[in-house]
Amino acid sequence: MAHDVWVRGPIGLDAASRVTRPGCRTVLAVVPTVTAGTRLFELISLLERDLRVQVMFTVPHSTDRWAGVEEYVRAQHGLLLPWEQAVAHRFDLVLAACHRQLDQVRGPLMLIGHGVGRVPGRRFSRKAGGAVIATTALERELLTFRGRVLPSVLALGTEAEVEVLRERCPEAVPAAVVAGDICLDGMRAATGQRERYRRALNVGSRRLVVLSSTWFTDSAFGRVPKMYEAIVNALPDDRYAVAAVLHPNVWAVHGRRQVTAWLDGCRGLRVIPPEQGWQATMIAADWVIGDHGSTTGYAAAVGRPVTLASLPDGRPQAGSVADVVRAHAKPLDLDQPLEPQEEAAIAAAPRLTAGVLPVASARIDCSAGILRSAMYRLLELSEPDALAYPPLPAVPRPLPGWDA
């Protein structure tokens, strides 16, 4: 593989000959996927206005990569360093929302999750001494390298996740900080923007149904692909509007042209792009039909009624948000009228939200302050005097031609 040309940026032995603001602490955000990137941009909003801080980005390189990630970072106008340049330098702080290739970057590392909870909703199994055990995002092989714990700060959502960490990788427990969920806090803070989001989606007085899917073959889009056309055809468009939120990996693996072609028969469907807008769309929703993915979990956490279109093979991982959603939400039946199923979801929503919230976050509405304090501690800088607030979700902009 040919080496990328290095960027004339604010790092390197000769950086002083080209910077305009000298002496800044350097922060590197490692963005292997769009999903990780969306979470990191929320985190970076807590410190990037500081005149003492310079934020840079990099996309890890290996023998393969997810399509479209570099384009995504460039579209956010971040300073993008080639991977070879990033790993050749030491940074004052490294931020990551994915475990991929973290052993190669240098500097104190803060690692956060990129979905709702650190216990995934899908069961991934591996062999251990001949036995099959469920894996989490807190395994020793993900958090350590050659006996060294990689993160200096491991941000978790709940104390229950700390107990999972204590079982799976006890040497990483000193790095754990229960910080809640900055995405959830931002969505909660934005509930007052609901009508603004609905106007952006051109919903009017209609009820908004959001079809939410994670990725992989056991997702709603993988298992029930005809659901999208069936629902837009079954619901009268003078009373209902329908939007689709698909996991960024669906778009990365299959390509935007192919995904939109698969959905082409769904008249009036508002297709939300993978880069931004899903949080606001969930806030705007009146009813969410989803699966075990994080977007469905977040919708439940902010009080949206939920019906399940798909579940992973077997029961979702015990202790996960998906497991709580499965316990309270009824399965979708496309052979039965939809409106009674919506009514059942509405009736179950208060119990669902009450069950999901403590599993998603033990620091409701406090995440921004906790995370900012941890970052400034690693940067060895004093915190700004102003209070830290989570960023509000961006206004949703459906893909052109899909917002009729």
Steps between C-alpha positions, in 0.01 A plus 500: 500500500639840403560743785273803512661841474529653846293807582671827590314521828559620857715201599855397422846637576451797266140579602609829659593633155140482374247517786304816574412402855805345672510290812164329464436161656451250219194273487465213254161346421527149353209442261482148352125517424229760450326363810808565713544838336152623589567424868845660492368823351259520795794454737726746319237772526583514872856629444560618143411865575784520751778724364752272671394191304557378142287206380604273211352185348626181344345192336684177588648310207539124478441245228139615483283791611138612503406696191428871526662575837765742374235680294285526813779659706588741220132601475515603867801718407731332750877507445559146375845349552614194304514196726877461449553858617268465798672189639842665460417770755401516865189699593393658827166318475364226274124452469339182371155344486616168353775255600650471155882541483529699820827328586665701222414853614702685763373719781256467791188337360136558586278222366122541491223285357336580167156356577254475783673306778822298497311168505399442136148399407619224268672189635850460360651173619854374516669179613675503837641167613247322285203693638297760311462823699331829420739784426464867586690815410696457824717199420867484598611446141330826400623713789860383540807451281797290615386531859447877485155649559439726202253761627602748766129574536233246409164678501210274599130565527410319821644331807370172360747538214779546753406161646515342153843661456610365840417149376640527147802731545560587866829675430306769308267583791725787629451671164120476514293816540121472520407790274152419374416561134563833328283409201202419721550819701509704180178340380332566834612861491356538150146377568389863497617513136254228396272726293802654326620153405155403377484810281837406347353159415189661349272295723234762572223368724554140392637229723861412427597133487875433500635168372829437680756236406845401615728308261573132430272220389290488818407869479159631398633601158669164463210281608193705408606706198145509360380664823587845367276485196229311688475763773499806273230333292291394799494835681285779347733781400253769607540380860848348508851582383775235500878538537781245481816498714763243395827427679801665329653155434204416275595794281874431523476135397234521229549857371257791492389431145405140579324577829290775346419272206373232740272762660391657173149351509417667832308810396539794734752324728735746667844337489734646762866506391752312715713804586250682722134551578396171656487639857271785399285263296449279807402803706250599228351149483158397625570127455825313438509158336849363548729220610772438759719786374601808696270738313196304621640500853554875496147552372365296790717694746347833392146369531416395147256206460680201350396189310758236411537395137796269563717351773842335485525123495411383847434734790689832500800521730381500862536843658494685169261776400374270223405242761292757688335615175416139413338453841263796456442549125271278296610344168376645173241301306470621143198274445298694759376861497774743601305756700411262787870406515587867528248540782656205685844657463371831636349325801828319575727802447513629861603158633749459217669834567510435874672167433748625239629818667689344793656243267611768253642751747566538870590866459194644329560858376850506656712339229642815341650625827648164594655441158640852473661473842664172402636646176644806668659282766680303229595824322634640828306820445257687723138466396311800360275675750185459290279198559530214253194415293444219251460609138144508374422265209525651154183578306413197283542540124358205303685400188393707198199351327393312815327779693171536315 
